[in-house]
Amino acid sequence: MWRSRLIRPGRIGPITNALHWDIRGVAFRSQLYSTKADSSRAADTKIPWSIRIKHATSFSFYSAIVLAGVGMSGLVIYYFISDILLPTSDVQVFNRAFHLVKEDEECLRRLGGNKLSAYGEQSGNKWARNRPIASRRGFDGAGREHLLMQFHVKGDLAEGLVRLEMVKSDKKGHGGIGQFDFRYLALEVPGYNRYYLIDNSPKLPKRQWTNNTGFLGVKWGKPKDGDASH
């Protein structure tokens, strides 16, 4: 036997009203979001081209500054490693050559005293304290790398000029630095003939040091003994 269940009229009102308000709320929120999106797009389209170009230019300018800073930092690191930290850098070669001069008795006798000082070339600026070491690198006809260098030394009695040439070989150098061997290491002191601490130069006609202008005054080849005699 079927039984019908009556629903009281009072219960229908709240449920219907709730559904009605929920549906209206969803519609209202959707309309609100749509209005905001439309207003944002409208605002974007209202930005003047001059302002857009200005912002793009500023961004490009500051990006270029950042990239330039990164590039300069890379160059500084590269030159710091190649000129100072590498075993065959000019600084290391200078330290090695000056050490050999300080340990040589004949050099000490000519310069006087046991405490020697070494320095580079004088610059045109009298206020500049840094005196760079004159050096030059190049390759010969056989593709071997050469290093020429000169610096000044001072003792208690006299001052002198140290000249050297190093050549890179395929094998580890003996008495040199890394794969670089001394071709010669010489000291010039006024009143004395040129004194060779090391002389491994080939017994062939050689290009010589001259007074002609060049890179920091340094020229290829071994100097002649007669050039330093007085």
C-alpha positions in Angstrom: 0.0 0.0 0.0 1.5 3.3 -1.1 1.9 5.9 1.4 2.3 9.5 0.4 4.5 11.7 2.4 3.5 15.3 2.6 6.0 18.1 2.7 5.1 21.0 4.7 4.9 24.2 2.8 7.0 26.0 5.4 10.1 24.0 4.5 10.1 24.8 0.8 10.6 28.5 1.2 14.1 28.6 2.9 15.6 26.0 0.6 14.3 27.7 -2.5 15.4 31.1 -1.2 18.9 29.7 -0.4 19.3 28.3 -3.9 18.1 31.5 -5.4 20.6 33.6 -3.4 23.5 31.2 -4.1 22.8 31.3 -7.8 22.6 35.1 -7.7 25.8 35.2 -5.7 27.6 33.1 -8.3 26.3 35.2 -11.0 27.3 38.4 -9.2 30.8 37.2 -8.5 31.3 36.1 -12.1 30.1 39.4 -13.3 32.5 41.1 -10.8 35.5 39.2 -12.0 34.6 39.8 -15.6 34.4 43.5 -14.9 37.8 43.5 -13.2 39.4 41.7 -16.1 37.9 44.1 -18.6 39.1 47.0 -16.6 42.7 45.6 -16.4 42.7 45.1 -20.2 41.4 48.6 -20.6 44.0 50.0 -18.3 46.8 48.2 -20.3 45.5 49.6 -23.5 45.5 53.0 -22.1 49.2 53.1 -21.2 50.9 55.6 -23.5 53.6 54.4 -25.9 56.0 56.9 -24.6 55.9 55.4 -21.1 56.3 51.9 -22.5 59.3 53.0 -24.5 60.8 54.7 -21.5 60.4 51.5 -19.4 61.9 49.4 -22.1 64.8 51.8 -22.5 65.5 51.8 -18.7 65.4 48.0 -18.6 67.8 47.7 -21.5 70.2 50.3 -20.0 70.4 48.6 -16.6 70.8 45.2 -18.2 73.7 46.5 -20.2 75.3 47.9 -17.1 75.0 44.5 -15.3 76.4 42.6 -18.3 79.3 45.1 -18.5 80.1 44.6 -14.8 80.1 40.9 -15.2 82.4 41.2 -18.2 84.8 43.5 -16.4 84.9 41.1 -13.4 85.8 38.3 -15.8 88.7 40.3 -17.3 90.0 41.2 -13.9 90.0 37.6 -12.8 91.7 36.5 -16.0 94.5 39.0 -15.8 95.0 38.4 -12.1 95.4 34.7 -12.7 97.6 35.0 -15.8 99.8 37.8 -14.5 100.2 36.8 -10.9 99.1 33.3 -10.0 100.4 31.3 -12.9 104.0 29.8 -12.4 105.2 31.4 -15.7 103.6 34.8 -15.1 105.8 37.9 -15.2 105.6 38.3 -11.4 106.8 34.7 -10.8 109.6 35.1 -13.4 110.7 38.3 -11.8 110.8 36.7 -8.3 112.8 33.8 -9.6 115.4 36.0 -11.3 115.8 38.4 -8.4 116.3 35.4 -6.1 119.1 34.1 -8.3 120.7 37.6 -8.2 120.5 37.8 -4.5 122.1 34.4 -4.1 125.0 35.1 -6.4 128.3 36.2 -4.7 129.6 38.1 -7.7 126.3 40.1 -8.0 126.5 41.0 -4.3 130.2 42.0 -4.6 129.4 44.4 -7.5 126.3 45.9 -6.0 127.5 45.9 -2.4 125.9 44.6 0.7 123.6 41.6 1.3 120.3 43.4 1.1 119.3 44.2 -2.4 116.2 45.9 -3.8 114.6 45.5 -7.2 112.2 47.7 -9.1 110.8 48.3 -12.5 110.9 51.2 -15.0 110.3 54.8 -14.0 107.1 56.3 -15.3 106.5 59.8 -16.4 104.3 60.5 -13.3 106.6 61.4 -10.4 103.8 60.7 -7.9 103.3 57.1 -9.2 104.7 54.6 -6.8 104.2 51.6 -9.0 107.1 50.9 -11.3 106.2 48.2 -13.9 108.6 45.5 -15.0 109.6 45.7 -18.6 108.7 42.5 -20.3 107.8 41.1 -23.7 106.5 37.8 -25.0 106.7 36.4 -28.5 107.3 33.4 -30.7 110.2 32.4 -32.9 110.2 30.7 -36.2 109.9 27.3 -34.6 106.8 28.3 -32.7 108.5 28.4 -29.3 107.5 31.1 -26.8 110.1 33.6 -25.7 110.0 35.9 -22.7 112.3 39.0 -22.5 112.5 40.9 -19.2 114.6 43.6 -17.6 114.5 45.2 -14.2 116.7 47.3 -11.9 118.5 46.2 -8.8 120.1 48.4 -6.1 122.7 47.6 -3.4 124.7 49.6 -0.9 127.4 50.5 -3.4 125.8 50.6 -6.9 122.8 50.1 -9.0 122.5 47.6 -11.9 120.2 46.3 -14.6 119.2 42.7 -14.9 118.3 41.3 -18.3 117.0 37.8 -19.1 115.5 35.7 -21.8 113.5 32.5 -21.2 112.4 30.0 -23.8 109.6 27.5 -23.5 110.4 23.9 -24.3 108.4 20.6 -24.5 110.1 19.3 -21.3 110.3 20.6 -17.8 113.0 23.3 -17.5 116.1 22.8 -15.4 116.7 25.9 -13.3 113.9 27.7 -14.9 110.2 27.8 -14.2 107.8 25.2 -15.4 108.6 24.5 -19.0 110.5 27.8 -19.4 114.4 27.6 -19.4 116.7 30.5 -19.0 118.5 31.3 -22.2 120.6 33.9 -20.3 120.4 35.9 -17.1 122.8 38.9 -17.0 123.7 41.7 -14.7 125.0 45.1 -15.9 126.7 47.4 -13.4 128.4 50.6 -14.4 132.2 50.1 -14.3 132.0 46.4 -14.9 131.6 44.1 -17.9 128.3 42.4 -18.3 128.2 39.4 -15.9 126.2 36.3 -16.9 124.7 34.3 -14.1 123.3 31.9 -16.7 124.3 31.6 -20.4 122.6 28.9 -22.4 122.3 30.8 -25.6 123.2 29.0 -28.8 126.6 29.9 -30.3 125.1 31.6 -33.4 124.7 35.2 -34.5 121.9 36.6 -32.4 119.7 39.6 -32.5 120.7 42.1 -29.8 119.4 44.6 -27.3 119.4 48.1 -28.7 118.5 51.5 -27.7 115.8 51.8 -30.3 112.3 52.4 -29.1 110.2 49.4 -28.5 107.9 47.8 -25.9 109.2 49.4 -22.7 112.6 49.6 -24.4 113.0 45.8 -24.6 114.4 44.3 -27.8 114.8 40.7 -28.9 118.2 38.8 -28.5 121.1 38.6 -26.2 123.1 41.8 -25.6 126.8 41.9 -26.6 129.4 42.1 -24.0 130.9 45.2 -25.5 127.7 47.2 -25.0 128.2 47.2 -21.2 131.9 47.6 -20.9 133.2 51.0 -19.8 
